[in-house]
Amino acid sequence: MTTRGAIALLALAAAFFVGVPATAATDPLSFDDPGMHFRPPDPWERVPLVNKDGEAPPPDSGGPVAAWVYHRGKPDQRVITVVIKSYDGTLEDLERSTESEMRNGTDGLFVDKHELTKLSNGMPAFWLRTSEGSDIGKYLRRYEYIVFDGQRSIIVAMVGHQGDFEEKDAKEAMASLYVVAYPRGRQ
């Protein structure tokens, strides 16, 4: 590698690890933080999330930190959420605990698929496909990526009525997700 190439590579690495603040001002559809990037394709629309004080939820609140809707108010409406929490463990333990929490919190949950995969940038993740509901014709389908960035759990999930979309649609909608190791010492 040439000296010029090595310098360019170091500059690129520094940009990842210095941490760039969220770029909502440049792309209102995108969610970015020092460890991840996500932007659904058009025509998804970003849903502003605010707490009772009108402020954005803190990144470690346990609830969604970002959300998008597709076909708002229409019968085939779908929602994508990003939930980020501090986590100290392994990706495998995270997948098991996430699945257990889902089972305990939802009546009629059936996990159709859970497989180890990789995001577009090569980061390991689990892909889950679940169905929930007990009334015929009112089942919800959920697809999600479960990722561990070394310090946090990141769950990006798409939910809608079963039959309104397929697994390939969910993968296409969440294809831009990439996660890197969260920079040490960052809050």
N, C-alpha and C positions, 0 to 999 in steps of 0.2 A: 504494500500500500504506500502511496506517495505521501509526503509530508502534508500536502494540500488536502488529500483525501482523509488523512488522520485528523487534521484540524476540523474539517467539515463534520466528521463523525463525532468528535468530541463536542462540537457546538450543538449538534442535534441531541446528543445524550444530555447535555446540560439543560437544554430547553425542556426535556421531559422531567428532569429531577429538580429543577428550580421551582417548578409549579407555576403554571399560568392561571390567573383567576378565571372564573367562568366567563365565557365569551358570548353571553346572551345579547350583548349590545351589537355584536357583529352578526350573529345568527340566532334569532329568537326561538328557533325550533330546536336548537342544540342544547344539550346539557354536558358541561365539561367541569372537571375538577382535576387536581393533580394526579389522580389515579385512574381516571376513566373518561371516556367520551361516548356519547350516544346522541344520535339524531335519526328520528324516524323519517321515512320518505314522505314527500308530498302526496296526498293532501291532508296528512295528520295535522292537528292543531294543538298547540301547547295550552295546557290549562294552568292558569296561575294558582299556586298553592300559597295560602296565607293562614296564619293562626288567628286567634280572636283579637290580637292586637294589630292585625294587618301586616304582620311581618312574615317573611319566608320561614319555613320550619328549619330548625338547626340541622346540620348534616347528620347528626347522630341521634335524632329524635326517635328513631324506630318506626316512624311512619314514612310515607312517600316524600321524597325530596324533589321529585319532578313527575309530571303526568301529562299525557297526551290523549286526545280522543279522535276517533275516526268516525265520520258520519254521525255527528252529535245529534241526538234526538231521533234518529231513524231506527227502524227495526233491527238493522245489522250493525248497530253501534258497537265499537270496541274501544278498550282503554289499555294504554301501556303505562306502567308505573315503574319508578326506580326507588328502591328502598336500600338505604345504606346504614349499617350499624357497626360499632366496634366489635371485633371478633378476635379471639385468641384460640386457635385450634388448627385443624387441617380442612382441606376442601371436602374430603370424604365425611368427616364429622359434621361439617356445616350442612351437607346435603341430607344426612340422616336426621339432624335436628330440625331442619326446615320442613322436611316431609312429615316428621312427627308433630310439629306445631300445626301444620295444615290439617292433619288428620284429627287432632284434638279440637281444633277450632271450627271445623266445618262438618255439618251433617251430610251424609251421602257422598263423601269424597272417595274417588277411585283414582289411584295413580296408574295410568295406562302405560307410562314409559318413564324411565329415568336412566340416562346414559351419560357416560363420561365423553366429553367432546372437546373441541378447541374453538375459541373465538377466532375472528378473522385475522387477528395479530398473533395467534398461536397460544394465547393464554388458556390454560386448562379451565374447564367449566363443566357443570352438569346441566343437562337439558331435561326438563320435566314436562310431561304432558299429563294433565289431570282433567277429570270430569267431576262435576258436583251438582247435586240437586236430587230431589226425590219425586218430583212431579214430571210425568211424561211431557215432553215438548218444552220444558223449562230448564233444561240442563245447561250449565255454563261450562265452557271449555277454557282451560288456562294452559298457556305455554310459558315457560320461564327458563332463564339462564340463572344459575347459581354460581357465583364467582367469589374467590377469596384473593384479595390483593396483598396479603401479608399482614395487614392490620385490620381490615374491615371485611364484612360480608356485603356483597352487592347482589341484589336480586332485581332483575329486570323481567317483568311479567306482562303478558298480553292476555286479556280476558274478554270474552264475548259469548254470545249464544252459540251453543254447539250447532253445527250445520251451516253457520253463516260464513265460516272460513276454515281453511285447511292448515295443516302443519307447515306446508311450504309458504303459505301467506304469512304465518307468524315468523318464520325464519327470515323471510324477505323484509318484513317490517322491522326486525331487530338486527339485521345484518351489519349495521354500522357500529354496533357495540364493540369497543375494545377496552381492555383493562390492562394496566401495567402495575408493577410493584409500587405500592404507595410510598412516597418518599419518607424515610425515617426522620423523626423529629418534627414532622408537620402535624398541626392540629386540625 
